Every structure is written in C-alpha cells, then in structure tokens.
C-alpha cells in the first residue's frame, strides 16, 4: 500500500519557475515559493507522470477521467528516490483551471469540493488538516492536508 500526503494549491495563473538555491522552488508570478528539507529531493515531472500512469483504479470511468486529466504538476518533492519501494511521503502542488468558480467562493469552499471527490475515490482517506483559510501571495486561499491509500 502506498500512502501519500498531498498539499494542493489552486490558483489561476502560471509562470516561469526558478530553481533558487537547489532546495527552493519559486514562481514569482504566482508568489509561490517552497523550500524542501535538505535531505528530500525534487521529482521530475516526467517521473511523476510515469508513476501516476501506473495507478489503476477500480472504477473504469474514473480511470478514464484520471488518464485524460493527467498533467505535469507545478512541483513534486519526495522524501526518498522515486524507486523507493516503501511509503514515500511527498508534497505536490498543482496549478490548473478549476472551471467556473463563483467570485464569492473561498479557497476553503473549493477545497471542500475537492475533498468530497477525493473521499469517493480513495480508500482510507484521513484528513490531517481540515480546509482552512490562508493567504497565498497576498490573496485569500485555502489549505488542507490529507493522507490516503
């Protein structure tokens, strides 16, 4: 069983990434910056996509949607090398359009919608940090932390 910890960031802009000091990933246009622990490593988008394509879901329709929606993430940070056979704790941030989001929707509202779909997809979903309000680059946003199998 593979257990992952995911952090999702939903924003509507894209930009150019700069590698920073080797431990920091920054996209100035988004106001996004993350510094990994020194012993962790960045995972390439190609490696992430190769591993994600290996995921097999029980629901054929959901598998089709998963395959069609697969995109390279903004950044993936993992504790161990990609070939690690055991649990590999990870951090992943995605930037993608969410469709029509009412102007009154908060980051917490959006994360609650995402959480409902994750709950129907993944077994043993554990909410480690419920959706809460936060600020990202001076804008209202939402944050949650979940683990799932």
C-alpha positions in Angstrom: 0.0 0.0 0.0 1.2 3.4 -0.9 0.3 6.3 1.4 0.9 9.8 0.2 0.5 13.2 1.8 -0.8 15.8 -0.6 -0.9 19.5 -0.4 -2.8 21.1 -3.2 -2.6 24.8 -4.3 -5.3 26.1 -6.6 -4.6 29.3 -8.4 -5.4 30.6 -11.8 -2.1 32.0 -13.1 1.0 30.3 -14.5 4.6 31.5 -14.6 8.2 30.6 -15.0 9.9 28.6 -12.3 13.4 29.3 -11.0 15.3 26.7 -9.1 16.5 29.1 -6.4 19.3 27.7 -4.1 18.8 24.0 -5.0 16.4 23.5 -2.1 13.9 26.2 -3.0 11.4 26.3 -5.8 10.0 29.7 -6.8 7.5 31.0 -9.3 7.4 34.8 -8.8 4.3 35.4 -10.9 2.3 33.2 -8.6 4.0 34.4 -5.4 4.7 30.7 -4.9 7.8 29.6 -3.1 8.5 26.3 -1.3 11.8 25.2 0.4 12.3 21.4 0.7 14.1 19.8 3.6 17.8 19.3 2.6 17.5 15.5 2.6 14.4 15.5 0.4 14.5 15.7 -3.4 12.6 17.3 -6.3 10.9 14.7 -8.5 10.9 15.4 -12.2 7.6 16.0 -14.0 8.3 13.0 -16.3 9.0 10.7 -13.4 5.8 11.8 -11.6 3.7 11.3 -14.8 5.2 7.9 -15.4 4.3 6.8 -11.9 0.9 8.4 -12.0 0.1 6.5 -15.2 0.7 3.2 -13.3 -2.2 4.0 -10.9 -5.0 1.5 -11.6 -8.4 2.5 -10.2 -11.4 0.0 -9.7 -13.8 2.4 -11.5 -13.3 2.3 -15.3 -15.0 5.7 -15.8 -12.9 7.3 -13.1 -9.7 5.6 -14.6 -10.6 7.2 -17.9 -11.1 10.7 -16.3 -7.8 10.2 -14.4 -5.9 9.4 -17.5 -7.4 12.3 -19.5 -6.8 14.9 -16.9 -3.2 13.9 -16.1 -0.9 16.9 -16.3 2.6 17.7 -15.0 2.4 19.3 -11.5 3.9 22.6 -10.6 6.4 20.9 -8.3 6.8 17.5 -6.6 9.0 16.9 -3.6 9.7 13.4 -2.2 11.4 12.2 0.8 13.1 9.2 -0.9 14.2 8.4 -4.5 11.5 7.6 -7.0 12.5 3.9 -6.9 11.9 3.6 -3.1 9.7 0.5 -2.6 8.0 1.6 0.6 5.9 4.6 1.6 7.3 7.8 0.1 6.0 10.9 1.7 5.5 13.6 -0.8 4.4 17.2 -1.4 2.8 18.2 -4.7 1.4 21.5 -5.9 -0.8 21.8 -8.9 -1.8 24.8 -10.9 -4.8 24.2 -13.1 -8.1 25.8 -14.1 -11.0 24.8 -11.9 -13.8 25.9 -14.3 -16.3 28.5 -13.4 -15.8 29.4 -9.7 -18.2 32.0 -8.3 -16.4 35.1 -7.2 -17.8 34.6 -3.7 -16.1 31.1 -3.4 -13.3 30.9 -0.9 -10.3 28.6 -1.0 -12.0 26.6 1.7 -15.1 26.2 -0.5 -13.0 24.9 -3.3 -11.0 22.5 -1.1 -14.3 21.2 0.4 -15.5 20.3 -3.2 -12.1 18.6 -3.9 -12.3 16.8 -0.6 -15.7 15.3 -1.4 -14.4 13.9 -4.7 -11.3 12.5 -3.0 -13.5 10.8 -0.4 -15.3 8.9 -3.1 -12.1 8.0 -5.0 -9.6 7.0 -2.3 -9.9 4.4 0.5 -8.6 5.2 3.9 -8.7 8.9 3.4 -7.5 10.7 6.5 -7.9 14.4 7.0 -4.9 15.6 8.8 -5.7 19.3 8.5 -9.2 20.4 7.5 -9.6 23.1 4.9 -8.7 26.4 6.5 -8.4 30.0 5.2 -4.8 31.1 4.4 -3.1 33.8 2.3 -1.1 33.0 -0.8 0.9 35.9 -2.4 -1.5 38.4 -0.7 -4.6 36.6 -2.0 -7.2 34.7 0.0 -6.6 30.9 -0.4 -7.3 27.6 1.2 -5.1 24.9 2.7 -5.6 21.3 3.7 -3.5 18.3 4.4 -4.7 14.8 3.7 -3.3 11.2 3.6 -4.9 8.4 1.6 -4.3 4.9 0.2 
